[in-house]
Amino acid sequence: MPSGKHRAETTMTLTPEEVDIAHRSFVDRPDMPRMTNAEKEWTYLQNKLRHQQMLCDGSYSEQKG
């Protein structure tokens, strides 16, 4: 990259359990367009990646108290 910054390529997939959770987590609502299972999985994966990034940069902590 011209800026000298390097972006790591990451491949992430969902486990069978996460796929099932994704399918059940995004319910159809009459005021919103229907999501396909692929869209539900993509949205779940994006949220999973965002959560991991927040854990890495310290903006989210799983510690209670």
C-alpha positions in Angstrom: 0.0 0.0 0.0 1.3 3.5 -0.8 0.8 4.8 2.7 3.1 2.1 4.1 0.4 0.5 6.2 -0.2 -3.2 5.9 -3.7 -4.7 6.2 -3.9 -8.3 7.3 -6.1 -10.5 5.2 -8.5 -12.4 7.5 -10.8 -15.3 6.6 -13.5 -16.1 9.1 -16.3 -18.5 8.9 -19.2 -19.4 11.1 -19.5 -22.6 13.0 -22.6 -24.7 12.3 -24.0 -23.5 15.6 -23.4 -19.9 14.7 -25.1 -20.4 11.4 -28.1 -21.8 13.2 -28.1 -18.9 15.6 -27.8 -16.4 12.8 -30.8 -17.9 11.0 -32.9 -17.7 14.2 -31.7 -14.3 15.5 -32.9 -12.1 12.7 -36.7 -12.4 12.6 -38.8 -11.2 9.8 -40.6 -8.0 10.5 -43.4 -6.5 8.5 -41.8 -3.1 8.5 -38.5 -4.3 7.1 -37.4 -6.2 4.0 -37.0 -10.0 4.5 -33.5 -11.2 4.9 -32.2 -14.4 3.2 -30.3 -16.9 5.2 -27.1 -15.7 3.5 -27.8 -12.1 4.5 -28.5 -13.2 8.1 -25.2 -15.1 8.1 -23.3 -12.1 6.6 -24.8 -9.7 9.2 -24.0 -12.2 12.1 -20.4 -12.4 10.8 -20.0 -8.7 10.5 -21.2 -8.3 14.1 -18.8 -11.1 15.2 -15.9 -9.3 13.5 -16.9 -6.0 15.1 -17.0 -7.6 18.5 -13.6 -9.1 18.1 -12.1 -5.8 17.0 -13.6 -4.1 20.0 -12.1 -6.7 22.3 -8.7 -6.2 20.7 -8.7 -2.4 20.8 -10.1 -2.3 24.4 -13.3 -0.5 23.6 -15.3 -3.5 24.9 -14.5 -5.6 27.9 -16.1 -8.9 28.9 -15.2 -8.3 32.5 -18.1 -7.6 34.9 -18.1 -5.1 37.7 
